[in-house]
Amino acid sequence: MTKNCHNDYKMKFSVDEEYPDLSQHNNHMAKVLTKEIYGKLRGKSTPSGFTLDDVIQTGVDNPGHPFIMTVGCVAGDEESYEVFKDLLDPIISDRHGGYKPTDKHKTDLNFENLKGGDDLDPNYVLSSRVRTGRSIKGFTLPPHNSRGERRGIEKLSIEALSSLDGEFKGKYYPLNGMTDAEQEQLIADHFLFDKPVSPLLTCSGMARDWPDGRGIWHNDNKTFLVWVNEEDHLRVISMQKGGNMKEVFRRFCVGLQKIEEIFKKHNHGFMWNEHLGYILTCPSNLGTGLRGGVHVKLPKLSTHPKFEEILTRLRLQKRGTGGVASCLKLTKICLETMTCSHGTHSCPLQCHLYYYLIYFWFL
């Protein structure tokens, strides 16, 4: 186990002196982390040197959110979920509807199993999108990446993605090497991710050295893209205008399978285990990491007297279209619900799960 000198120094202080004040917090980490758990885990670190305080810092610095309960912690490497399981297992159970440490995850990304979804009403549905994240074995995760690691992930990703052909053939755009014209076009296409401003990301260390080692790859048709070194090593996204979610999901599944096969040929598979499924930075994305969304225009909905009741009945949450940190500032609000292929609203760890993120324009 790698020695963490700073963590050793903190051990000079008692648990009472080091335990964070979580009395005003509203996130999953604060709900689970007791002084006893903190005392048990605070002296531990993963082989790469990630500590308990590294895991929880983003949740300590960000007490809560007006609309949603955030997770309040991150993983720094694949081993974090094992070394700190006394904290992370209860958080995962709380976040994923009772998912137990003994449960096993099953992932089914066969697009032929998706029924319907190819004829969503074009009068309301503006665009459709499916995404997931993947972590590359042999590297730490973004909150813990060194500059060399991050650049190595970028280099490996460029080599792998450049071998895609057919409908997936495309080009990589490094954030620190774009021309103004390329940047403006990617912004216009809603492809470009900017420097994280959300404290949930910055406090976890994911914005270090920005924009070094980050970039976006997309196919020639601009319907399939991969973000490199944002919140996860890879964010794989399939999207297009209109309401043909079935076609979006087909492209997503085929493209993702091709990418995984290419990375395996480069001797770098994706982090996965039979308990948690695909390993990602945030515990909320464990499992398939899958989310599907449609942009829907419903004029004047926010002025309806039963607006809040509608949200409650449909199990929707208000979200800012610019992310979790933007909810209070935008007039466009994203509403979230979830369902899965066998009809429940609590499918553990996104097993066969489709998240429907519905973005409403209040005109």
Contacts in CASP RR format, 6 or more apart in sequence:
PFRMAT RR
TARGET T0000
AUTHOR 0000-0000-0000
METHOD contacts of the structure
MODEL  1
MTKNCHNDYKMKFSVDEEYPDLSQHNNHMAKVLTKEIYGKLRGKSTPSGF
TLDDVIQTGVDNPGHPFIMTVGCVAGDEESYEVFKDLLDPIISDRHGGYK
PTDKHKTDLNFENLKGGDDLDPNYVLSSRVRTGRSIKGFTLPPHNSRGER
RGIEKLSIEALSSLDGEFKGKYYPLNGMTDAEQEQLIADHFLFDKPVSPL
LTCSGMARDWPDGRGIWHNDNKTFLVWVNEEDHLRVISMQKGGNMKEVFR
RFCVGLQKIEEIFKKHNHGFMWNEHLGYILTCPSNLGTGLRGGVHVKLPK
LSTHPKFEEILTRLRLQKRGTGGVASCLKLTKICLETMTCSHGTHSCPLQ
CHLYYYLIYFWFL
1 45 0 8 1.000
1 46 0 8 1.000
1 47 0 8 1.000
1 49 0 8 1.000
2 45 0 8 1.000
2 46 0 8 1.000
2 47 0 8 1.000
2 48 0 8 1.000
2 49 0 8 1.000
3 45 0 8 1.000
3 49 0 8 1.000
4 45 0 8 1.000
4 49 0 8 1.000
4 51 0 8 1.000
7 42 0 8 1.000
7 43 0 8 1.000
7 45 0 8 1.000
7 49 0 8 1.000
7 51 0 8 1.000
7 53 0 8 1.000
10 18 0 8 1.000
10 42 0 8 1.000
10 53 0 8 1.000
11 42 0 8 1.000
11 43 0 8 1.000
15 35 0 8 1.000
15 38 0 8 1.000
15 39 0 8 1.000
15 42 0 8 1.000
16 35 0 8 1.000
18 38 0 8 1.000
18 42 0 8 1.000
19 35 0 8 1.000
19 38 0 8 1.000
19 39 0 8 1.000
20 33 0 8 1.000
20 38 0 8 1.000
20 56 0 8 1.000
20 60 0 8 1.000
22 30 0 8 1.000
22 33 0 8 1.000
22 60 0 8 1.000
24 63 0 8 1.000
25 59 0 8 1.000
25 60 0 8 1.000
25 63 0 8 1.000
25 64 0 8 1.000
26 63 0 8 1.000
26 64 0 8 1.000
26 65 0 8 1.000
26 69 0 8 1.000
27 59 0 8 1.000
27 62 0 8 1.000
27 63 0 8 1.000
27 64 0 8 1.000
27 65 0 8 1.000
27 69 0 8 1.000
27 70 0 8 1.000
27 71 0 8 1.000
27 72 0 8 1.000
28 69 0 8 1.000
28 70 0 8 1.000
28 71 0 8 1.000
28 72 0 8 1.000
28 73 0 8 1.000
28 91 0 8 1.000
28 94 0 8 1.000
28 95 0 8 1.000
28 283 0 8 1.000
29 56 0 8 1.000
29 59 0 8 1.000
29 71 0 8 1.000
29 72 0 8 1.000
29 73 0 8 1.000
29 87 0 8 1.000
29 91 0 8 1.000
30 59 0 8 1.000
30 63 0 8 1.000
30 72 0 8 1.000
31 94 0 8 1.000
32 87 0 8 1.000
32 90 0 8 1.000
32 91 0 8 1.000
32 94 0 8 1.000
33 56 0 8 1.000
33 87 0 8 1.000
37 86 0 8 1.000
37 87 0 8 1.000
38 52 0 8 1.000
40 86 0 8 1.000
41 52 0 8 1.000
41 83 0 8 1.000
41 84 0 8 1.000
41 86 0 8 1.000
41 87 0 8 1.000
42 51 0 8 1.000
42 52 0 8 1.000
42 53 0 8 1.000
43 51 0 8 1.000
43 52 0 8 1.000
44 51 0 8 1.000
44 52 0 8 1.000
44 83 0 8 1.000
44 84 0 8 1.000
45 51 0 8 1.000
45 83 0 8 1.000
46 76 0 8 1.000
46 77 0 8 1.000
46 79 0 8 1.000
46 80 0 8 1.000
46 83 0 8 1.000
47 77 0 8 1.000
47 79 0 8 1.000
48 76 0 8 1.000
48 77 0 8 1.000
48 79 0 8 1.000
48 140 0 8 1.000
48 144 0 8 1.000
49 144 0 8 1.000
50 75 0 8 1.000
50 76 0 8 1.000
50 77 0 8 1.000
50 79 0 8 1.000
50 80 0 8 1.000
50 83 0 8 1.000
50 140 0 8 1.000
50 143 0 8 1.000
50 144 0 8 1.000
52 84 0 8 1.000
52 87 0 8 1.000
54 76 0 8 1.000
54 143 0 8 1.000
54 144 0 8 1.000
55 73 0 8 1.000
55 74 0 8 1.000
55 75 0 8 1.000
55 76 0 8 1.000
55 80 0 8 1.000
55 84 0 8 1.000
55 87 0 8 1.000
55 88 0 8 1.000
56 72 0 8 1.000
56 73 0 8 1.000
56 87 0 8 1.000
57 203 0 8 1.000
57 204 0 8 1.000
58 72 0 8 1.000
58 73 0 8 1.000
58 74 0 8 1.000
58 199 0 8 1.000
58 200 0 8 1.000
58 201 0 8 1.000
58 203 0 8 1.000
58 204 0 8 1.000
59 70 0 8 1.000
59 72 0 8 1.000
59 73 0 8 1.000
59 200 0 8 1.000
59 203 0 8 1.000
61 199 0 8 1.000
61 203 0 8 1.000
62 70 0 8 1.000
62 72 0 8 1.000
62 199 0 8 1.000
62 200 0 8 1.000
62 203 0 8 1.000
64 70 0 8 1.000
65 324 0 8 1.000
65 327 0 8 1.000
66 327 0 8 1.000
66 328 0 8 1.000
67 317 0 8 1.000
67 318 0 8 1.000
67 319 0 8 1.000
67 327 0 8 1.000
68 317 0 8 1.000
68 319 0 8 1.000
68 324 0 8 1.000
70 200 0 8 1.000
70 324 0 8 1.000
71 91 0 8 1.000
71 95 0 8 1.000
71 282 0 8 1.000
71 283 0 8 1.000
71 284 0 8 1.000
72 200 0 8 1.000
73 87 0 8 1.000
73 88 0 8 1.000
73 91 0 8 1.000
73 283 0 8 1.000
74 141 0 8 1.000
74 143 0 8 1.000
74 204 0 8 1.000
74 206 0 8 1.000
74 281 0 8 1.000
74 282 0 8 1.000
75 81 0 8 1.000
75 88 0 8 1.000
75 141 0 8 1.000
75 143 0 8 1.000
75 279 0 8 1.000
75 280 0 8 1.000
75 281 0 8 1.000
75 282 0 8 1.000
75 283 0 8 1.000
76 140 0 8 1.000
76 141 0 8 1.000
76 142 0 8 1.000
76 143 0 8 1.000
76 144 0 8 1.000
76 281 0 8 1.000
77 140 0 8 1.000
77 141 0 8 1.000
77 144 0 8 1.000
78 135 0 8 1.000
78 137 0 8 1.000
78 138 0 8 1.000
78 141 0 8 1.000
78 271 0 8 1.000
78 279 0 8 1.000
80 88 0 8 1.000
80 141 0 8 1.000
81 88 0 8 1.000
81 276 0 8 1.000
81 279 0 8 1.000
85 101 0 8 1.000
88 283 0 8 1.000
89 101 0 8 1.000
91 283 0 8 1.000
92 99 0 8 1.000
92 276 0 8 1.000
92 283 0 8 1.000
92 286 0 8 1.000
92 349 0 8 1.000
93 99 0 8 1.000
93 100 0 8 1.000
93 101 0 8 1.000
95 283 0 8 1.000
95 284 0 8 1.000
96 286 0 8 1.000
96 348 0 8 1.000
96 349 0 8 1.000
96 350 0 8 1.000
97 346 0 8 1.000
97 348 0 8 1.000
98 346 0 8 1.000
98 348 0 8 1.000
99 348 0 8 1.000
99 349 0 8 1.000
101 275 0 8 1.000
103 275 0 8 1.000
103 348 0 8 1.000
103 349 0 8 1.000
104 274 0 8 1.000
104 275 0 8 1.000
105 274 0 8 1.000
105 275 0 8 1.000
105 276 0 8 1.000
105 277 0 8 1.000
105 286 0 8 1.000
105 287 0 8 1.000
105 348 0 8 1.000
105 349 0 8 1.000
105 351 0 8 1.000
106 351 0 8 1.000
106 352 0 8 1.000
107 277 0 8 1.000
107 278 0 8 1.000
107 287 0 8 1.000
107 288 0 8 1.000
107 351 0 8 1.000
108 341 0 8 1.000
108 351 0 8 1.000
108 352 0 8 1.000
109 253 0 8 1.000
109 256 0 8 1.000
109 257 0 8 1.000
109 288 0 8 1.000
109 290 0 8 1.000
110 253 0 8 1.000
111 246 0 8 1.000
111 249 0 8 1.000
111 250 0 8 1.000
111 252 0 8 1.000
111 253 0 8 1.000
111 254 0 8 1.000
113 341 0 8 1.000
113 352 0 8 1.000
114 245 0 8 1.000
114 246 0 8 1.000
114 249 0 8 1.000
114 341 0 8 1.000
116 246 0 8 1.000
117 243 0 8 1.000
117 244 0 8 1.000
117 245 0 8 1.000
117 246 0 8 1.000
118 243 0 8 1.000
118 244 0 8 1.000
118 245 0 8 1.000
118 246 0 8 1.000
118 247 0 8 1.000
119 243 0 8 1.000
119 244 0 8 1.000
120 128 0 8 1.000
120 242 0 8 1.000
120 243 0 8 1.000
120 244 0 8 1.000
120 245 0 8 1.000
120 294 0 8 1.000
121 243 0 8 1.000
122 242 0 8 1.000
122 243 0 8 1.000
124 296 0 8 1.000
124 297 0 8 1.000
124 298 0 8 1.000
125 242 0 8 1.000
125 243 0 8 1.000
125 294 0 8 1.000
125 295 0 8 1.000
125 296 0 8 1.000
126 241 0 8 1.000
126 242 0 8 1.000
126 294 0 8 1.000
126 295 0 8 1.000
126 296 0 8 1.000
126 297 0 8 1.000
127 239 0 8 1.000
127 240 0 8 1.000
127 241 0 8 1.000
127 242 0 8 1.000
127 243 0 8 1.000
127 294 0 8 1.000
127 295 0 8 1.000
128 239 0 8 1.000
128 240 0 8 1.000
128 242 0 8 1.000
128 243 0 8 1.000
128 244 0 8 1.000
128 245 0 8 1.000
128 248 0 8 1.000
128 292 0 8 1.000
128 293 0 8 1.000
128 294 0 8 1.000
128 295 0 8 1.000
129 237 0 8 1.000
129 238 0 8 1.000
129 239 0 8 1.000
129 248 0 8 1.000
129 292 0 8 1.000
129 293 0 8 1.000
129 294 0 8 1.000
129 295 0 8 1.000
129 357 0 8 1.000
130 237 0 8 1.000
130 238 0 8 1.000
130 239 0 8 1.000
130 245 0 8 1.000
130 248 0 8 1.000
130 249 0 8 1.000
130 252 0 8 1.000
130 290 0 8 1.000
130 291 0 8 1.000
130 292 0 8 1.000
130 293 0 8 1.000
131 235 0 8 1.000
131 236 0 8 1.000
131 237 0 8 1.000
131 238 0 8 1.000
131 252 0 8 1.000
131 290 0 8 1.000
131 291 0 8 1.000
131 292 0 8 1.000
132 235 0 8 1.000
132 236 0 8 1.000
132 252 0 8 1.000
132 256 0 8 1.000
132 278 0 8 1.000
132 288 0 8 1.000
132 289 0 8 1.000
132 290 0 8 1.000
132 291 0 8 1.000
133 232 0 8 1.000
133 233 0 8 1.000
133 234 0 8 1.000
133 235 0 8 1.000
133 236 0 8 1.000
133 278 0 8 1.000
133 280 0 8 1.000
133 285 0 8 1.000
133 289 0 8 1.000
134 232 0 8 1.000
134 233 0 8 1.000
134 234 0 8 1.000
134 236 0 8 1.000
134 256 0 8 1.000
134 259 0 8 1.000
134 260 0 8 1.000
134 270 0 8 1.000
134 271 0 8 1.000
134 278 0 8 1.000
134 280 0 8 1.000
135 141 0 8 1.000
135 232 0 8 1.000
135 233 0 8 1.000
135 234 0 8 1.000
135 270 0 8 1.000
135 271 0 8 1.000
135 278 0 8 1.000
135 279 0 8 1.000
135 280 0 8 1.000
135 281 0 8 1.000
136 153 0 8 1.000
136 156 0 8 1.000
136 233 0 8 1.000
136 234 0 8 1.000
136 263 0 8 1.000
136 268 0 8 1.000
136 269 0 8 1.000
136 270 0 8 1.000
136 271 0 8 1.000
137 268 0 8 1.000
137 269 0 8 1.000
137 270 0 8 1.000
137 271 0 8 1.000
138 268 0 8 1.000
139 145 0 8 1.000
139 149 0 8 1.000
139 152 0 8 1.000
139 153 0 8 1.000
139 233 0 8 1.000
140 146 0 8 1.000
140 149 0 8 1.000
141 232 0 8 1.000
141 233 0 8 1.000
141 280 0 8 1.000
141 281 0 8 1.000
142 150 0 8 1.000
142 205 0 8 1.000
142 206 0 8 1.000
142 229 0 8 1.000
142 230 0 8 1.000
142 231 0 8 1.000
142 232 0 8 1.000
142 233 0 8 1.000
142 281 0 8 1.000
143 204 0 8 1.000
143 205 0 8 1.000
143 206 0 8 1.000
143 281 0 8 1.000
145 153 0 8 1.000
145 208 0 8 1.000
145 229 0 8 1.000
147 209 0 8 1.000
147 212 0 8 1.000
150 209 0 8 1.000
150 212 0 8 1.000
150 213 0 8 1.000
150 214 0 8 1.000
150 229 0 8 1.000
151 212 0 8 1.000
151 213 0 8 1.000
153 213 0 8 1.000
153 228 0 8 1.000
153 229 0 8 1.000
153 233 0 8 1.000
154 174 0 8 1.000
154 213 0 8 1.000
154 214 0 8 1.000
154 215 0 8 1.000
154 228 0 8 1.000
154 229 0 8 1.000
156 263 0 8 1.000
156 266 0 8 1.000
156 268 0 8 1.000
157 172 0 8 1.000
157 217 0 8 1.000
157 226 0 8 1.000
157 228 0 8 1.000
157 233 0 8 1.000
157 234 0 8 1.000
158 172 0 8 1.000
158 217 0 8 1.000
159 266 0 8 1.000
160 259 0 8 1.000
160 262 0 8 1.000
160 263 0 8 1.000
160 266 0 8 1.000
161 170 0 8 1.000
161 172 0 8 1.000
161 217 0 8 1.000
161 226 0 8 1.000
161 259 0 8 1.000
161 262 0 8 1.000
162 172 0 8 1.000
163 262 0 8 1.000
164 170 0 8 1.000
164 219 0 8 1.000
164 255 0 8 1.000
164 258 0 8 1.000
164 259 0 8 1.000
164 262 0 8 1.000
167 219 0 8 1.000
167 221 0 8 1.000
167 223 0 8 1.000
167 224 0 8 1.000
167 251 0 8 1.000
168 219 0 8 1.000
168 224 0 8 1.000
168 255 0 8 1.000
168 258 0 8 1.000
169 219 0 8 1.000
169 220 0 8 1.000
170 217 0 8 1.000
170 218 0 8 1.000
170 219 0 8 1.000
170 220 0 8 1.000
171 217 0 8 1.000
171 218 0 8 1.000
171 220 0 8 1.000
172 215 0 8 1.000
172 216 0 8 1.000
172 217 0 8 1.000
172 228 0 8 1.000
173 182 0 8 1.000
173 186 0 8 1.000
173 215 0 8 1.000
173 216 0 8 1.000
173 217 0 8 1.000
173 218 0 8 1.000
174 211 0 8 1.000
174 213 0 8 1.000
174 214 0 8 1.000
174 215 0 8 1.000
175 210 0 8 1.000
175 211 0 8 1.000
175 213 0 8 1.000
175 214 0 8 1.000
175 215 0 8 1.000
175 216 0 8 1.000
176 211 0 8 1.000
176 212 0 8 1.000
176 213 0 8 1.000
176 214 0 8 1.000
178 186 0 8 1.000
183 192 0 8 1.000
186 192 0 8 1.000
186 216 0 8 1.000
189 222 0 8 1.000
191 216 0 8 1.000
191 218 0 8 1.000
191 222 0 8 1.000
191 225 0 8 1.000
192 216 0 8 1.000
193 216 0 8 1.000
193 227 0 8 1.000
193 230 0 8 1.000
195 207 0 8 1.000
195 210 0 8 1.000
195 211 0 8 1.000
196 202 0 8 1.000
196 206 0 8 1.000
196 207 0 8 1.000
196 210 0 8 1.000
196 230 0 8 1.000
197 325 0 8 1.000
198 323 0 8 1.000
198 324 0 8 1.000
198 325 0 8 1.000
198 326 0 8 1.000
199 325 0 8 1.000
200 324 0 8 1.000
200 325 0 8 1.000
201 207 0 8 1.000
201 231 0 8 1.000
204 281 0 8 1.000
206 230 0 8 1.000
206 231 0 8 1.000
206 281 0 8 1.000
213 228 0 8 1.000
213 229 0 8 1.000
214 227 0 8 1.000
214 228 0 8 1.000
214 229 0 8 1.000
214 230 0 8 1.000
215 227 0 8 1.000
215 228 0 8 1.000
215 229 0 8 1.000
216 225 0 8 1.000
216 226 0 8 1.000
216 227 0 8 1.000
216 228 0 8 1.000
217 225 0 8 1.000
217 226 0 8 1.000
217 228 0 8 1.000
218 224 0 8 1.000
218 225 0 8 1.000
218 226 0 8 1.000
219 225 0 8 1.000
223 238 0 8 1.000
223 239 0 8 1.000
223 240 0 8 1.000
223 248 0 8 1.000
223 251 0 8 1.000
224 237 0 8 1.000
224 238 0 8 1.000
224 239 0 8 1.000
224 251 0 8 1.000
224 252 0 8 1.000
224 255 0 8 1.000
225 236 0 8 1.000
225 237 0 8 1.000
225 239 0 8 1.000
226 234 0 8 1.000
226 235 0 8 1.000
226 236 0 8 1.000
226 237 0 8 1.000
226 259 0 8 1.000
227 234 0 8 1.000
227 235 0 8 1.000
227 237 0 8 1.000
228 234 0 8 1.000
231 281 0 8 1.000
231 282 0 8 1.000
232 280 0 8 1.000
232 281 0 8 1.000
232 285 0 8 1.000
234 259 0 8 1.000
236 252 0 8 1.000
236 255 0 8 1.000
236 256 0 8 1.000
236 259 0 8 1.000
237 252 0 8 1.000
238 248 0 8 1.000
238 249 0 8 1.000
238 251 0 8 1.000
238 252 0 8 1.000
238 255 0 8 1.000
239 248 0 8 1.000
240 247 0 8 1.000
240 248 0 8 1.000
243 294 0 8 1.000
245 292 0 8 1.000
245 293 0 8 1.000
245 294 0 8 1.000
260 269 0 8 1.000
260 270 0 8 1.000
263 269 0 8 1.000
263 270 0 8 1.000
270 278 0 8 1.000
271 278 0 8 1.000
271 279 0 8 1.000
271 280 0 8 1.000
272 278 0 8 1.000
272 279 0 8 1.000
273 279 0 8 1.000
276 286 0 8 1.000
276 287 0 8 1.000
276 349 0 8 1.000
277 286 0 8 1.000
277 287 0 8 1.000
277 288 0 8 1.000
277 349 0 8 1.000
278 286 0 8 1.000
278 287 0 8 1.000
278 288 0 8 1.000
278 289 0 8 1.000
279 286 0 8 1.000
280 286 0 8 1.000
280 287 0 8 1.000
280 289 0 8 1.000
286 349 0 8 1.000
286 350 0 8 1.000
287 349 0 8 1.000
287 350 0 8 1.000
287 351 0 8 1.000
288 349 0 8 1.000
288 350 0 8 1.000
288 351 0 8 1.000
288 352 0 8 1.000
288 353 0 8 1.000
289 350 0 8 1.000
290 350 0 8 1.000
290 353 0 8 1.000
290 354 0 8 1.000
290 355 0 8 1.000
291 354 0 8 1.000
291 355 0 8 1.000
291 357 0 8 1.000
292 354 0 8 1.000
292 355 0 8 1.000
292 356 0 8 1.000
292 357 0 8 1.000
293 355 0 8 1.000
293 356 0 8 1.000
293 357 0 8 1.000
293 358 0 8 1.000
294 356 0 8 1.000
294 357 0 8 1.000
294 358 0 8 1.000
294 359 0 8 1.000
295 358 0 8 1.000
295 359 0 8 1.000
296 358 0 8 1.000
296 359 0 8 1.000
296 360 0 8 1.000
297 360 0 8 1.000
297 361 0 8 1.000
297 363 0 8 1.000
298 360 0 8 1.000
298 361 0 8 1.000
299 361 0 8 1.000
299 362 0 8 1.000
299 363 0 8 1.000
300 362 0 8 1.000
300 363 0 8 1.000
301 307 0 8 1.000
301 310 0 8 1.000
301 360 0 8 1.000
301 362 0 8 1.000
302 333 0 8 1.000
302 360 0 8 1.000
302 362 0 8 1.000
303 362 0 8 1.000
304 310 0 8 1.000
310 316 0 8 1.000
311 317 0 8 1.000
311 318 0 8 1.000
311 335 0 8 1.000
314 335 0 8 1.000
314 337 0 8 1.000
315 337 0 8 1.000
315 338 0 8 1.000
315 345 0 8 1.000
316 335 0 8 1.000
316 336 0 8 1.000
316 337 0 8 1.000
316 358 0 8 1.000
317 335 0 8 1.000
317 336 0 8 1.000
317 337 0 8 1.000
318 327 0 8 1.000
318 333 0 8 1.000
318 334 0 8 1.000
318 335 0 8 1.000
319 327 0 8 1.000
319 333 0 8 1.000
319 334 0 8 1.000
319 335 0 8 1.000
319 336 0 8 1.000
319 357 0 8 1.000
320 326 0 8 1.000
320 327 0 8 1.000
320 330 0 8 1.000
320 332 0 8 1.000
320 333 0 8 1.000
320 334 0 8 1.000
321 330 0 8 1.000
321 332 0 8 1.000
321 333 0 8 1.000
321 334 0 8 1.000
321 359 0 8 1.000
322 330 0 8 1.000
322 334 0 8 1.000
323 334 0 8 1.000
327 333 0 8 1.000
331 362 0 8 1.000
332 359 0 8 1.000
332 360 0 8 1.000
332 361 0 8 1.000
332 362 0 8 1.000
333 359 0 8 1.000
333 360 0 8 1.000
333 362 0 8 1.000
334 357 0 8 1.000
334 358 0 8 1.000
334 359 0 8 1.000
334 360 0 8 1.000
335 357 0 8 1.000
335 358 0 8 1.000
335 359 0 8 1.000
335 360 0 8 1.000
336 355 0 8 1.000
336 356 0 8 1.000
336 357 0 8 1.000
336 358 0 8 1.000
337 345 0 8 1.000
337 355 0 8 1.000
337 356 0 8 1.000
337 358 0 8 1.000
338 345 0 8 1.000
338 347 0 8 1.000
338 353 0 8 1.000
338 354 0 8 1.000
338 355 0 8 1.000
338 356 0 8 1.000
339 345 0 8 1.000
339 353 0 8 1.000
339 354 0 8 1.000
339 356 0 8 1.000
340 347 0 8 1.000
340 350 0 8 1.000
340 351 0 8 1.000
340 352 0 8 1.000
340 353 0 8 1.000
340 354 0 8 1.000
341 352 0 8 1.000
341 353 0 8 1.000
341 354 0 8 1.000
342 352 0 8 1.000
347 353 0 8 1.000
END
